[in-house]
Amino acid sequence: MKKHTIATVEELKAALAAFGPDALFRGQVRHFGTDDAPKMNTSFSRNGCIPPLMLRWSHYSGFILAALLGRDHREISTEFTQAVLQHYGWRSFYLDASSNPAVSAWFASHAFSGSRSIELCEDCFEDPVFLVKLMAKYAYEEGTGFLYVLSKEAMAKRRLGLIDLSSIELPDCRPRFHAQAAWLVGPLYEDLPVDCILATIQGPRSIFRALAQESGIVETVHLFPNTDEDPVLELLTSMPWQKMRLPNEKKKDLKFFQQAFEFPEYHDSFRKHNPPHIAYYEGAPAPAEKVAPDVLVFDVPEIVVYGFADPIAERFPRVAEIVQGEGRHFVFEIDSLVRRPGRLSTEYLKGVAISKCDNGLFSVADFAVDHPGRQMAGCGINMGWHYRIEDDGRWVREVTPDDCPCENNSIHQHHLSMLTILEDRLGDDPASVVRRPPPA
């Protein structure tokens, strides 16, 4: 591993010129480890994993990427979604790098800081809401910066995964991972092996800043595009907000909300009056008066919707026992709102529904609610696909004229995933699935 201490931009350029296309770059304002053994590891290694948030992030990111890339949700791996979301503030088992040394030079000269802010604004009905956000920034500070040159060849020999996020084709936009010419190393469960580091370059941060500025990287927006340019960020910021539990009961009349998963925001997103498609969920079931008498409702945990089963089952004997009993419609509802990516409307997924149909068929569909602003205005069962339960217990699809015409296989595969997880819950923890008493 080579070591360079530079004092001018020319010396920095000369040091970088020694490396060809095999090189990736990583910039930091602090050096960890020793001079001979730099220490680089992932955010999961440093901070650990929070499983409920992991499920939410993975769910949303998978459907977002499938929608943007025009692919089936099942083609988007958990590892790939983690890799993308690494650039939006999610913890992962990946180490980020760039194929552009100017990008890494910017990170070697600008320090991250974040603080929570509270914004008072209004929903679409002009009801007041307090929004808690994590506002973040990168700011230049005098000091020593560090730029590391990593070897693709050495990482490949060690069978460390390499993902070129900049190669993901999203035309007519500039997502964050394109702006940063992003590559990710991993999954990485330990420190990056030292033999994968070709060189360390250190020097005044002003030198690294000058190299970045020569490439047009001057402000945060150059590496962190706003929602007008970044469709991934736009979809993430449109997700529903959830009411926060306050330890001080005296403030229970004040409505504080945070997003279902928190990520740092680098741009002012304040809106005094918010549109109807931005929901502020206070934690409530679908309105009882909107539920027909022949609908049986079961409260189920979030994992039923946010998880994704692999493989998806063909048989659901415990679910079948329920839906073959009394009632015509069976709703399995979570205590959360979930937006289907690409639908900037007031409709939110809140569970899965199974309905008895003619000729012994069962329809499996979204259970959805209408939730403009803070108000849950209604609920209903969307169109679904139809299945027949065979004598051997398999649920076999039968195409009918009443099938949902959306042509989105991901959504309907997700229904079967929800049934797979629900079946497991009914077996492993039946108390987690509770039938709700009918309205008085």
C-alpha positions as CSV (number, residue, x, y, z in Angstrom):
1,M,0.0,0.0,0.0
2,K,1.4,3.3,-1.1
3,K,1.2,6.4,1.1
4,H,1.1,10.0,-0.2
5,T,1.1,13.2,1.7
6,I,0.2,16.0,-0.7
7,A,0.4,19.8,-0.4
8,T,-0.9,21.0,-3.8
9,V,-3.5,20.1,-6.3
10,E,-0.8,19.2,-8.8
11,E,0.7,16.7,-6.3
12,L,-2.8,15.2,-5.8
13,K,-3.4,14.9,-9.5
14,A,0.0,13.2,-9.9
15,A,-0.7,10.7,-7.2
16,L,-4.1,9.8,-8.7
17,A,-2.6,9.5,-12.2
18,A,-0.7,6.4,-11.2
19,F,-4.0,4.4,-11.0
20,G,-6.0,3.2,-13.9
21,P,-9.5,1.8,-14.4
22,D,-9.0,-0.8,-11.7
23,A,-9.2,1.9,-9.0
24,L,-12.2,3.0,-6.9
25,F,-12.0,5.9,-4.5
26,R,-13.3,6.7,-1.0
27,G,-13.0,10.0,0.8
28,Q,-13.2,10.6,4.6
29,V,-12.5,13.6,6.8
30,R,-11.2,11.2,9.5
31,H,-8.8,8.3,9.4
32,F,-9.5,5.2,11.4
33,G,-7.1,2.4,12.2
34,T,-3.3,2.8,11.9
35,D,-1.2,4.2,9.1
36,D,-0.4,0.7,7.9
37,A,-3.9,-0.7,8.4
38,P,-6.7,1.7,7.7
39,K,-10.0,0.6,9.2
40,M,-13.1,0.7,6.9
41,N,-16.3,-1.1,7.8
42,T,-20.0,-0.7,7.1
43,S,-22.8,1.1,9.0
44,F,-24.3,-2.2,10.1
45,S,-21.0,-3.2,11.6
46,R,-20.9,0.2,13.5
47,N,-24.5,0.6,14.5
48,G,-26.3,-2.7,14.1
49,C,-29.6,-3.5,12.4
50,I,-33.1,-2.5,13.5
51,P,-35.3,-5.4,12.1
52,P,-38.7,-3.5,11.9
53,L,-37.1,-0.6,10.0
54,M,-35.1,-3.0,7.8
55,L,-38.3,-4.6,6.7
56,R,-39.9,-1.2,5.9
57,W,-36.9,0.1,4.0
58,S,-36.5,-3.2,2.0
59,H,-40.2,-3.3,1.1
60,Y,-40.4,0.3,-0.1
61,S,-37.1,0.2,-1.9
62,G,-37.9,-3.1,-3.7
63,F,-41.2,-1.8,-5.1
64,I,-39.7,1.6,-5.9
65,L,-36.8,0.1,-7.9
66,A,-39.1,-2.4,-9.6
67,A,-41.4,0.5,-10.6
68,L,-38.6,2.7,-11.9
69,L,-36.7,0.0,-13.7
70,G,-39.8,-1.6,-15.2
71,R,-39.0,-5.0,-13.6
72,D,-40.8,-7.6,-11.5
73,H,-40.4,-7.1,-7.8
74,R,-39.1,-10.6,-7.4
75,E,-36.1,-9.7,-9.6
76,I,-35.0,-7.0,-7.1
77,S,-32.9,-8.7,-4.4
78,T,-32.7,-7.6,-0.8
79,E,-28.9,-7.1,-1.3
80,F,-29.6,-4.8,-4.3
81,T,-32.1,-2.7,-2.4
82,Q,-29.7,-2.4,0.5
83,A,-27.0,-1.2,-1.9
84,V,-29.2,1.5,-3.4
85,L,-30.6,2.7,0.0
86,Q,-27.1,3.0,1.4
87,H,-27.0,6.3,-0.5
88,Y,-30.2,7.5,1.1
89,G,-29.3,7.0,4.7
90,W,-30.1,3.4,5.4
91,R,-27.7,1.2,7.2
92,S,-26.3,-1.7,5.2
93,F,-23.5,-4.3,4.9
94,Y,-22.0,-2.2,2.1
95,L,-19.1,0.1,1.9
96,D,-19.5,3.0,-0.5
97,A,-17.0,4.2,-3.0
98,S,-16.9,6.1,-6.3
99,S,-15.3,5.7,-9.7
100,N,-14.8,9.5,-9.8
101,P,-11.9,10.7,-7.6
102,A,-13.4,14.2,-7.6
103,V,-16.5,12.9,-5.8
104,S,-14.3,11.2,-3.1
105,A,-12.2,14.4,-2.8
106,W,-15.4,16.3,-2.0
107,F,-16.2,13.8,0.8
108,A,-12.5,14.1,2.0
109,S,-13.0,17.8,2.5
110,H,-16.6,18.2,3.8
111,A,-17.8,16.9,7.2
112,F,-21.3,15.5,7.7
113,S,-23.6,16.8,10.5
114,G,-27.2,16.3,11.2
115,S,-29.8,17.6,13.6
116,R,-33.5,17.1,14.1
117,S,-35.9,19.9,13.3
118,I,-39.6,20.4,14.0
119,E,-41.8,22.1,11.4
120,L,-45.3,23.3,12.0
121,C,-47.4,23.0,8.9
122,E,-50.9,22.0,7.8
123,D,-52.4,19.0,6.1
124,C,-54.8,19.3,3.2
125,F,-57.7,20.2,5.6
126,E,-55.6,22.9,7.2
127,D,-55.3,20.8,10.4
128,P,-52.0,21.6,12.1
129,V,-49.2,19.0,12.2
130,F,-45.7,19.0,13.6
131,L,-43.2,17.2,11.4
132,V,-39.9,15.9,12.9
133,K,-37.2,15.6,10.3
134,L,-33.5,14.8,10.3
135,M,-31.9,17.7,8.5
136,A,-28.4,17.0,7.3
137,K,-25.5,18.8,5.6
138,Y,-21.9,18.5,4.5
139,A,-19.8,21.6,5.3
140,Y,-16.2,22.4,4.5
141,E,-14.0,22.5,7.6
142,E,-10.2,23.2,7.8
143,G,-8.1,20.2,8.6
144,T,-6.7,17.0,7.1
145,G,-8.6,15.0,4.5
146,F,-8.0,11.4,3.5
147,L,-8.6,9.8,0.1
148,Y,-8.2,6.0,-0.3
149,V,-7.6,4.2,-3.6
150,L,-9.2,0.7,-3.6
151,S,-8.5,-2.1,-6.0
152,K,-11.4,-3.8,-7.8
153,E,-9.1,-6.7,-8.7
154,A,-8.0,-7.4,-5.1
155,M,-11.7,-7.2,-3.9
156,A,-12.7,-9.6,-6.7
157,K,-10.0,-12.1,-5.7
158,R,-11.4,-12.0,-2.2
159,R,-14.8,-12.6,-3.6
160,L,-16.2,-9.3,-2.2
161,G,-19.2,-8.2,-4.2
162,L,-18.9,-5.0,-6.3
163,I,-22.0,-3.2,-7.5
164,D,-21.8,-0.4,-10.0
165,L,-24.8,1.7,-9.1
166,S,-24.0,4.3,-11.7
167,S,-24.7,1.7,-14.4
168,I,-28.4,1.5,-13.4
169,E,-30.3,3.0,-16.3
170,L,-32.8,5.7,-15.2
171,P,-33.1,8.0,-18.2
172,D,-34.0,11.7,-17.9
173,C,-33.2,12.0,-14.2
174,R,-30.2,12.2,-11.9
175,P,-30.5,10.0,-8.9
176,R,-28.0,10.3,-6.1
177,F,-26.1,7.2,-7.0
178,H,-25.6,8.6,-10.6
179,A,-24.4,12.0,-9.3
180,Q,-21.9,10.3,-7.0
181,A,-20.7,7.7,-9.7
182,A,-21.4,5.2,-6.9
183,W,-20.0,1.8,-6.4
184,L,-20.6,-0.4,-3.4
185,V,-18.4,-3.1,-1.9
186,G,-20.1,-6.0,-0.2
187,P,-21.9,-7.5,1.6
188,L,-19.0,-6.9,3.9
189,Y,-19.2,-8.4,7.4
190,E,-15.8,-7.4,8.7
191,D,-13.3,-4.6,8.0
192,L,-12.2,-4.2,4.4
193,P,-9.0,-6.2,4.0
194,V,-5.9,-4.0,3.9
195,D,-4.7,-5.7,0.7
196,C,-7.7,-4.2,-1.1
197,I,-6.3,-0.7,-0.4
198,L,-3.8,0.4,-3.1
199,A,-3.0,3.8,-1.5
200,T,-3.8,6.4,1.1
201,I,-3.5,10.0,0.2
202,Q,-3.7,12.7,2.9
203,G,-3.3,16.4,2.9
204,P,-5.1,19.7,3.6
205,R,-8.8,19.5,2.9
206,S,-8.5,22.7,0.9
207,I,-6.6,20.7,-1.7
208,F,-9.3,18.0,-2.0
209,R,-12.0,20.7,-2.2
210,A,-10.1,22.4,-5.0
211,L,-10.0,19.2,-7.0
212,A,-13.7,18.7,-6.5
213,Q,-14.5,22.2,-7.5
214,E,-12.5,21.8,-10.8
215,S,-14.9,19.1,-11.7
216,G,-17.9,21.3,-10.9
217,I,-18.7,19.7,-7.5
218,V,-19.2,22.8,-5.4
219,E,-22.4,22.5,-3.4
220,T,-24.3,19.7,-1.7
221,V,-26.9,19.6,-4.5
222,H,-24.2,18.6,-7.0
223,L,-23.9,15.2,-5.2
224,F,-27.3,15.1,-3.5
225,P,-29.9,16.1,-6.2
226,N,-33.3,17.2,-5.0
227,T,-36.6,15.6,-5.7
228,D,-37.0,17.4,-9.0
229,E,-34.1,15.4,-10.4
230,D,-34.0,12.2,-8.2
231,P,-37.1,10.0,-8.6
232,V,-36.0,7.6,-5.8
233,L,-35.9,10.5,-3.4
234,E,-39.2,11.8,-4.6
235,L,-40.9,8.4,-3.9
236,L,-39.2,8.0,-0.5
237,T,-40.4,11.5,0.6
238,S,-44.0,10.8,-0.5
239,M,-44.4,7.9,2.0
240,P,-46.9,8.4,4.8
241,W,-46.0,9.9,8.1
242,Q,-46.8,8.2,11.4
243,K,-47.8,9.8,14.7
244,M,-45.1,9.7,17.3
245,R,-45.7,8.5,20.8
246,L,-44.9,11.3,23.3
247,P,-43.6,10.5,26.8
248,N,-45.2,13.7,28.1
249,E,-48.9,13.1,28.3
250,K,-49.6,16.8,28.7
251,K,-48.6,17.2,25.1
252,K,-50.9,14.5,23.8
253,D,-53.1,17.0,21.9
254,L,-50.1,18.1,19.8
255,K,-49.7,16.0,16.7
256,F,-46.1,15.1,16.0
257,F,-45.3,12.9,13.0
258,Q,-42.2,11.2,11.6
259,Q,-41.9,9.1,8.5
260,A,-42.1,5.4,8.7
261,F,-38.4,5.3,8.3
262,E,-36.1,8.3,8.9
263,F,-33.5,9.4,6.4
264,P,-31.4,12.5,6.3
265,E,-32.7,15.4,4.2
266,Y,-30.2,17.7,2.5
267,H,-32.8,20.2,1.1
268,D,-35.5,22.4,2.5
269,S,-38.7,20.5,2.0
270,F,-41.0,22.7,4.1
271,R,-44.5,23.2,2.8
272,K,-47.0,25.3,4.8
273,H,-50.0,23.6,3.2
274,N,-49.6,20.0,2.1
275,P,-51.4,18.2,-0.7
276,P,-54.0,15.4,0.0
277,H,-51.7,12.6,-1.1
278,I,-49.5,13.3,1.9
279,A,-51.0,11.2,4.7
280,Y,-50.5,11.7,8.5
281,Y,-51.5,8.4,10.1
282,E,-52.4,8.5,13.8
283,G,-52.8,4.8,14.3
284,A,-56.4,3.6,13.7
285,P,-58.2,0.7,12.1
286,A,-60.4,1.2,9.0
287,P,-63.7,3.0,10.0
288,A,-66.1,0.5,11.4
289,E,-69.0,2.2,9.8
290,K,-67.5,1.7,6.4
291,V,-67.1,-2.1,6.9
292,A,-70.0,-4.2,5.6
293,P,-71.6,-6.8,8.0
294,D,-70.3,-9.7,5.9
295,V,-66.6,-8.6,6.3
296,L,-64.5,-10.3,9.0
297,V,-61.5,-8.2,10.0
298,F,-58.3,-9.6,11.6
299,D,-55.6,-7.5,13.1
300,V,-52.2,-8.8,12.0
301,P,-48.5,-7.6,12.5
302,E,-46.7,-5.3,10.1
303,I,-44.5,-8.1,8.8
304,V,-47.4,-9.6,6.9
305,V,-47.3,-6.6,4.5
306,Y,-43.7,-5.4,4.9
307,G,-42.1,-8.8,4.6
308,F,-41.6,-10.7,1.4
309,A,-41.6,-14.5,1.5
310,D,-39.1,-16.5,-0.4
311,P,-40.2,-18.9,-1.6
312,I,-43.9,-18.1,-1.8
313,A,-46.1,-21.0,-0.7
314,E,-48.8,-22.8,-2.7
315,R,-50.8,-24.1,0.2
316,F,-52.3,-22.1,3.1
317,P,-54.3,-24.6,5.2
318,R,-54.8,-22.3,8.2
319,V,-55.8,-19.4,6.1
320,A,-58.1,-21.7,4.1
321,E,-59.8,-22.9,7.3
322,I,-60.7,-19.2,8.1
323,V,-62.0,-18.2,4.7
324,Q,-64.0,-21.4,4.2
325,G,-65.9,-20.6,7.3
326,E,-68.5,-17.9,8.0
327,G,-68.4,-14.6,6.2
328,R,-67.8,-13.6,2.6
329,H,-64.9,-11.1,2.9
330,F,-61.9,-11.6,5.1
331,V,-59.6,-8.6,5.8
332,F,-56.2,-9.0,7.4
333,E,-55.2,-5.4,8.4
334,I,-52.0,-3.9,9.8
335,D,-51.6,-0.8,11.9
336,S,-49.8,1.2,9.3
337,L,-50.3,2.8,5.9
338,V,-48.3,1.6,2.9
339,R,-48.0,3.5,-0.4
340,R,-47.7,1.5,-3.6
341,P,-44.9,3.3,-5.4
342,G,-46.0,5.3,-8.4
343,R,-49.4,6.0,-7.0
344,L,-49.3,9.6,-5.6
345,S,-53.0,9.4,-4.5
346,T,-54.8,9.2,-1.3
347,E,-55.2,5.5,-1.5
348,Y,-53.0,3.3,0.7
349,L,-52.5,-0.4,1.2
350,K,-53.4,-1.5,4.7
351,G,-53.5,-5.3,4.3
352,V,-54.7,-8.2,2.2
353,A,-58.3,-9.3,1.6
354,I,-59.7,-12.6,0.5
355,S,-63.3,-12.8,-0.9
356,K,-65.5,-15.7,-1.7
357,C,-66.6,-15.6,-5.3
358,D,-68.9,-17.6,-7.6
359,N,-68.0,-21.1,-8.7
360,G,-66.0,-21.8,-5.5
361,L,-63.3,-19.3,-6.4
362,F,-61.5,-16.9,-4.0
363,S,-60.3,-13.4,-4.9
364,V,-57.0,-12.2,-3.2
365,A,-56.5,-8.4,-3.3
366,D,-55.3,-5.3,-1.6
367,F,-57.3,-4.0,1.4
368,A,-57.0,-0.3,0.8
369,V,-58.0,2.9,2.7
370,D,-58.6,6.4,1.5
371,H,-56.5,8.7,3.7
372,P,-56.1,12.3,2.7
373,G,-54.1,14.3,5.2
374,R,-54.9,13.2,8.8
375,Q,-58.3,11.7,7.9
376,M,-59.2,8.2,7.1
377,A,-62.2,8.7,4.8
378,G,-63.0,5.2,3.7
379,C,-61.9,1.7,2.9
380,G,-62.5,-1.0,0.4
381,I,-61.2,-4.1,-1.3
382,N,-59.5,-3.7,-4.7
383,M,-59.8,-6.1,-7.6
384,G,-57.6,-9.1,-7.4
385,W,-56.7,-12.4,-9.0
386,H,-58.8,-15.5,-8.5
387,Y,-57.8,-18.9,-7.1
388,R,-59.3,-22.3,-6.6
389,I,-58.3,-24.3,-3.6
390,E,-57.6,-27.8,-5.0
391,D,-58.2,-31.1,-3.1
392,D,-54.5,-31.3,-2.2
393,G,-54.7,-27.8,-0.7
394,R,-52.9,-25.9,-3.5
395,W,-54.2,-22.4,-4.4
396,V,-54.3,-22.5,-8.2
397,R,-55.0,-19.3,-10.2
398,E,-57.9,-19.2,-12.6
399,V,-58.1,-16.3,-15.0
400,T,-61.6,-14.7,-15.0
401,P,-63.2,-11.6,-16.6
402,D,-63.3,-10.1,-13.1
403,D,-59.5,-10.2,-12.6
404,C,-57.6,-7.0,-11.8
405,P,-56.5,-5.5,-15.2
406,C,-53.4,-3.7,-13.8
407,E,-50.9,-6.2,-15.4
408,N,-48.6,-5.7,-12.5
409,N,-47.4,-9.2,-11.5
410,S,-45.4,-7.8,-8.5
411,I,-48.5,-6.6,-6.7
412,H,-50.3,-9.9,-7.1
413,Q,-47.2,-11.9,-6.1
414,H,-47.1,-9.7,-3.1
415,H,-50.6,-10.9,-2.1
416,L,-49.4,-14.5,-2.1
417,S,-46.3,-13.4,-0.1
418,M,-48.6,-11.9,2.5
419,L,-50.6,-15.1,2.7
420,T,-47.4,-17.1,3.1
421,I,-46.3,-14.9,6.0
422,L,-49.8,-14.9,7.5
423,E,-49.9,-18.7,7.3
424,D,-46.6,-18.9,9.2
425,R,-47.9,-16.5,11.9
426,L,-51.1,-18.5,12.4
427,G,-48.9,-21.5,13.0
428,D,-46.0,-20.1,15.0
429,D,-47.8,-17.3,16.9
430,P,-51.5,-17.5,16.4
431,A,-52.1,-14.9,19.1
432,S,-50.6,-12.3,16.8
433,V,-53.6,-12.7,14.5
434,V,-56.7,-11.4,16.3
435,R,-60.2,-11.3,14.9
436,R,-61.7,-7.9,15.6
437,P,-65.2,-7.8,17.2
438,P,-67.9,-6.7,14.8
439,P,-69.1,-3.1,15.3
440,A,-71.9,-2.7,17.8
